[in-house]
Amino acid sequence: QVQLVESGGGLVQAGGSLRLSCEVSGRTFRSYTMGWFRQAPGKEREFVAAISSSGGITYYQDSVKGRFTISRDNAKNTVYLQMNSLKSEDTAVYYCAAGGRLTVVTRTYDYWGQGTQVTVSS
């Protein structure tokens, strides 16, 4: 069974930085595309970033391009989301997800973490 555990969320001032981590159990981590999604109160869960199984391809939501960086360490079964120049509109619960294809569509991801709260104060 694949389990995902996020960490690294917290409270930060606008303009600050946070790095989220997601550790994945199981031996098949390197076969999965990994994605980060977020959900703000009263809103649907939305795509943030994704990275291919090898790490060679990344894709971002337009609003985070140039500010967020997704990366992975297949030796550590971990995917990261470095978030810089944070804005109040980045406030949300952030989820990592594992799937078979590099897509932005929530339902195409098979496994999900429990989420970590990111709050950006203005």
Secondary structure, 3 states (H helix, E strand, C coil): CCCEEEECCEEEECCCCEEEEEEECCCCHHHCEEEEEEECCCCCCEEEEEECCCCCCEEECHHHCCCEEEEEECCCCEEEEEECCCCHHHCEEEEEEEECCCCCCHHHEEEECCCEEEEEEC
